[in-house]
């Protein structure tokens, strides 16, 4: 038994999250190029919605690092005898 081919709508989320191989991404883009405008529009609308949602999720957990962190890290990289583990 063969698996049914995914619809473009099924592929919008993995496409938006860069979860496809290069070959899969190329195949999706080839299908998009030959799809009807309403299908392509729905696909790109879903891609945009997923990416916007992920941007919101990412910004919620973002915190500002301590102000002195950059200075400490750069100073540590300048130490000639510094041994990194």
Buried (B, 14 or more C-beta within 10 A) or exposed (E): EEEEEEEBEEBBEBBBEEEBEEEBBEBBEEBBEEBEEEBBEBBBEBBEEBEEEEEEEEEEEEEEEEEEEEEEEEEEEEEEEEEEE
